[in-house]
């Protein structure tokens, strides 16, 4: 009988500072409730130039190995999901391989599909291990992004930055995930994209919401079909649900939509939302949108809050990436996960962050415009953190 496969360790990383959404609301002349209640976001992480996607990814991955005690030398696959790539050719995973000191016998690549890229890595890793190709090794998946929109635009309050590192292995200590028990959905749509000439994303807001909901229905129906084919109809019974969270209110809309598909009323959906979804939104509400890592930031929030009480129960995970691709799958919380999660200290990176003023935030955004051409300079980061230093001879330079 094959060993169980799944999520063995999890860690998050966020920039050193954030913008309070009340401050942003005052600066933009709107009521704070438009952001705090309308979006369910209270703080928005802001990345300085030295906190690029590579640095955030390394920060999360290093924390994962430090808190979990996992063996870095056993990693045989490293996948980075991102839509904030630093090069058209060289993957973030290549930089990460060196900065972490991963084994040379390691498959390394980057996955891009808007916010779906990290899930591509997770499911590929599960299938890689299940196939026997892993030969007892583990897979490191890192989701890292900086969500950017123009200052003063409708998308500005849905920004954020951060990374989530996940370790997939046999005999996992957090979640078991059964290979093949998942539902896929894909369709070519134009709801959100980043032109090659711009760092700022372009989004058709109302269309994107509808695309998200259509993908949720498609992936969920696909999951039900897979569950029936594998004689796992009981997999539809879950204790909690985590959704892709570009902002908290979107997860609430998603849950209402899914409950409607199950024949529940809006009132019943809202009642189940408080139990099944709300615990997963605590950390995302303090970070904002981190694109590929948003679903897994929600999972970190849920486990940080309720892992012990969820041992032996299923958690549903829905991942959506504009363009679009989506997946609905489930994981079962492992016995002993509660005590282990306490050791991981998942929410600790949110502590001791600096609250930026509007002037500081706008200055950071201005400085970021030419960051990919700036000359190498002394790092602003703490001594023990990876930092992007600048470019020398067309090569990106990092402090390890």
Secondary structure as UniProt FT lines:
FT   STRAND          5..13
FT   STRAND          17..20
FT   HELIX           21..28
FT   HELIX           33..36
FT   TURN            37..39
FT   STRAND          43..46
FT   TURN            49..50
FT   HELIX           53..68
FT   HELIX           72..74
FT   STRAND          75..81
FT   HELIX           92..100
FT   STRAND          107..111
FT   HELIX           114..116
FT   HELIX           117..130
FT   TURN            131..136
FT   STRAND          138..147
FT   TURN            151..152
FT   TURN            154..155
FT   HELIX           156..158
FT   STRAND          160..170
FT   STRAND          175..176
FT   TURN            179..180
FT   STRAND          182..186
FT   STRAND          192..193
FT   TURN            196..197
FT   STRAND          202..203
FT   HELIX           205..229
FT   TURN            230..231
FT   HELIX           233..236
FT   STRAND          240..243
FT   HELIX           248..261
FT   TURN            262..263
FT   HELIX           266..276
FT   HELIX           278..281
FT   TURN            282..283
FT   HELIX           284..286
FT   HELIX           291..293
FT   HELIX           294..306
FT   HELIX           308..310
FT   TURN            311..312
FT   STRAND          314..321
FT   TURN            322..324
FT   STRAND          325..333
FT   TURN            335..336
FT   HELIX           337..344
FT   TURN            345..347
FT   HELIX           348..350
FT   TURN            351..352
FT   STRAND          354..355
FT   HELIX           358..368
FT   TURN            369..370
FT   HELIX           371..373
FT   TURN            383..384
FT   STRAND          387..392
FT   TURN            393..394
FT   STRAND          395..399
//
